[in-house]
């Protein structure tokens, strides 16, 4: 059995394009390698399904891969909503720096309650000066919010959670079992995932990147969100190629409908914290009964073992916790946290999740057992920290007109242009017939079953 567990060797795929994202870390190298991981596992699947003679060649455009780690969509004549809430950001406390993540109302309310101030950035900054970063981080988390004190790499590796994450595999494969793949006669070497049904219960940003990737090779992706949910700063970027529907999973009807969708899905991708699906009644035993032949991949923020394994978090917070922002500060000779130039932990984890899905499908197609895959942003941070920088010429800071597909994309917000695809596997090149759409604009059904 050879389930995906590490980045592919550099000589196993072709690369074009030059340059690097300016950073203390090998961000562009990680981008190219994570795309190559998707390519490697898709090539294995194409071979296992006998969709093409021989092993397909994998080609990654290094520049485009680096650009896809940022925003892939450029609006024409209109502006995308802001990614960040007005209070979110880095603040100096009494003994160091801390980052507050307040994009979600409940997370903002928790931080403001602990600080005892209204939602005013100046008031927040003043109140923070009375706190130590460790005490404030703990208090906000205890209140149900999210925050991260800036630690050095040494401090993180000596922290109980850092020690735990450093011992984790890049992908934790759990619970081996044999599955039978559903026939997909529409699958071809050009569209290897055509007919594959992917149920997406993920949020910003890694999980949606994984399902956008699968959609790019032909999968039918159905994303489910609670009624009224929105992520205005990122949805135009990551809803590409997907059907997006609302379901209230706390209602009996909504949960029943989700179970029906799961029973018909080939792949289930979710980002719920440990225990959250159980609380909905979707225990592993229940999922095995509903969808015994599914491939399942999940992620969390801080890893699957250790005291922070159930802690909420986001890419920008892991960068603070794991010493990335501090190392960036030293590299930039700055007096404040210096994060990565893009949300590289999210993007890399997303592509690794997609590779894990493809790996499990390839194993199943070969008659081997598969397992549930678990990934985390914190473990991806360790992968990034271990990568050596090789690209030293030419900063990649933004896209040029030549980097975009010439034909406009008519998204749910307006016209724009999408980056050219970065990955080709044999005759398969990523493309998305469905433009990006707003959340809740589709019905919670599999379109392939309604024809």
Residue, then its C-alpha position, 0 to 999 in steps of 0.5 A: x500500500x502506498x498512500x500519499x505521505x510526502x512531497x514528490x521528488x523534484x525530478x519526478x515532474x517537469x517545472x516551468x517558470x521562475x521567481x519566488x514569493x519574497x519570504x524567509x521561507x520557501x513559499x514558492x517551492x512549497x507551492x510548486x511541490x504541493x501542486x506536484x503532489x496533486x499531479x503525482x496522485x492524479x497520475x496514479x489514479x489515471x493509471x489505476x483506472x486505465x484511462x491512458x496508456x503509460x504514466x501521464x507526465x506531470x508539469x507545474x508552472x512554478x510562477x503560476x503555482x506561486x500566484x495561485x497561493x494568493x488570489x486567483x480571481x481579478x475583478x474587472x471594474x469592481x472590488x472584492x470585499x475586504x478579507x479582514x474585520x476592522x479589529x483583526x490584526x496584530x497588537x503589542x501587549x505588555x510583553x510581546x505581540x498577539x494576533x486577534x482573529x475577529x472575522x466571525x462575529x462570535x470570535x469578535x464578541x469573545x475578544x471584546x468581552x475579555x478586553x472589556x471594550x467596544x469594537x474600536x481598534x484604538x480601544x482594543x490596542x489600549x486595553x491590550x497593553x495591560x495584558x501578557x500575551x499568554x494570559x490574553x491568549x488563554x482568556x480569549x480561547x476560554x471565552x470561545x474566541x481565537x487568538x495567538x501569541x507570537x512565539x519564536x520557533x524555539x519556543x514553539x518546538x519546546x511548547x507541548x503542542x509544538x512537540x506534539x505536532x513535530x511528531x505527527x506525520x504529514x498526513x495521518x492515515x487512520x482506520x483501514x478498510x476496503x471500499x468499492x469505487x462507483x463506476x464513472x463511465x464519463x471519466x477520461x484522461x482529460x477529465x479523470x474526476x468526471x462523475x465523482x461526487x464530492x461533499x464539501x463541509x469546509x470553510x476558509x481556506x484550506x478545505x475549499x482549496x482542496x475541493x476547488x482543485x478536485x473540481x478543476x479535474x472534473x469532480x462535482x463538488x457540492x458545498x454545504x453551509x448554514x443558512x446565511x453563512x458568508x465569507x465575503x473576502x474569499x468566496x469569489x476565489x474558492x467557490x469556483x467550479x462548485x455548487x453551493x447550497x445552504x442546509x440547517x444541520x441543527x434541524x431534523x430535516x437539514x440533517x436528514x438531507x445531509x445524510x442523504x447527500x453523504x450516502x450518495x457521495x464518493x468523497x467527504x471532505x470536512x473541517x469540523x473540530x474533533x467531536x463536532x460531527x459526533x455532536x450532530x449524530x454523524x459519528x464514524x460508525x454512522x458515516x460508515x453505515x451511510x457511505x461505506x465506500x466513501x473516501x474521507x479527508x479532514x483537517x484541523x488547525x493545531x494537529x490531532x494530538x496534544x493539548x491544543x488539538x481541539x483549539x480553533x484557529x486559522x492560518x494567520x494564527x498558526x504563523x504566530x504560534x509556530x514561529x513563522x511570523x517571528x522568523x519573518x520579523x528577523x528576516x525582514x529586520x522589522x520591529x513587528x510580526x512579519x507573516x508569510x506574503x500569502x496564506x501558504x499554510x492554508x493553500x498547501x494544506x488544501x492541495x495536500x488534502x486533494x492529493x490525499x483524496x486522489x491517493x485513496x482513490x488510486x489505492x481503492x482502484x487498485x484493490x487496496x485498502x484505504x484510510x481516513x486522512x487527517x491533516x493540520x495547518x500546524x503540521x504543514x507549517x513544519x513542512x514549510x519550515x523544513x523546506x530549503x529555498x532554491x529560487x533566489x531570482x525574481x520576486x513574485x509579488x503579483x500577477x500580470x495580464x499574461x498570467x490570466x485566462x483571456x476569456x472573462x469569468x462571469x462570477x456571481x458578483x460580476x465579470x473578472x479574470x481567473x489565473x491560468x492553471x498551474x498544473x497539467x497531468x498528461x492531457x488533463x489540464x485544470x478547468x472549471x465550467x462553473x464560474x464562482x458563485x455566491x453561497x446558497x445559490x444552488x439546491x442541496x442536490x447532486x446535479x448528476x442525479x437530477x438529470 
